[in-house]
Amino acid sequence: MKKPLSKLQRVPLREAWKHEASDFTPWLAETENLNTLAESLGLDDLELVATEHLVGEFKLDILCTDGPDQVIIENQLKKTNHAHPGQILTYAAGIGAKKVIWVAEAFRPEHVAALEFLNQNTTDDLNFFGVEVELWRIGDSPLAPKFEVVVKPNEWSKTGREQARAAAAAASPTKQRHLKLWTTLVDALAKMAAHIKPQKPLPQHWLNISIGQAGFGINTTASNKDSRLVAMNQVFRPRIQALP
């Protein structure tokens, strides 16, 4: 007897998130969802810094880090509009961001072209991404979100970046020691404190560690002392700003 097959249905975003600022932005800022977004873009890590972050008199939806890079995320629960390109450039300049992620229900062709133009005509270390968010359901199943990347920098691939990092590590004994130190630390944390989530070990002199509370974490840096490589930790938290 043939098993019945259900139908995959696209669902309007408003069925899951009624309001952009109070519903969608907090959902996107959750660690699990940032990790899913990072994976879709081929990024190593997206660590939340703040939501509704003040940039001058304006509020950026989400501020993150990807290793040492500042990352800004602007999101919309509707089709892209002409106001947001100006907003994301203003936020990128104010933050000094290296990666700009624009998330929307759908992208107009003009805005796809604008992001591609920026990727082609700005410096190599400044990258723009356009991401459409979708909601799907099978029969009466829970709603399932999906990120569809519509714009990314030319020749952007996780494999290519990892190969570049591996080559850099192979060329530098110090970076090799950094990578070994962080790998050992991450393995130890996985056994002793599974709730603590460090970033992926890389051949660099720092390692950011999430402690499971938004805005708080541990910034670990390596220092050569007496011919030994040691790690120093510093707990950090966001600045609290007084509101009028």
Buried (B, 14 or more C-beta within 10 A) or exposed (E): EEEEEEEEEEBEBBEBBEEBEEBBBBEBBEBEBBBBBBBBBBBBBBBBBBBEBBBEEEBBBBBBBBBEBBBBBBBBBEEBEEEBBEBBBBBBEBBEBBBBBBBBBBBEEEBBEBBBEBBEEBEEEBBBBBBBBBBEBEEEEEEEBEBEBBBBBEEBEEEEEBEEBEEBBEEEEEBBBBBBBBBEBBEEBEEEEEEBBBBEBBBBBBBBBBEEEBEEBBEBBBEEEEEEBEBEEEEEEEEEEEEE
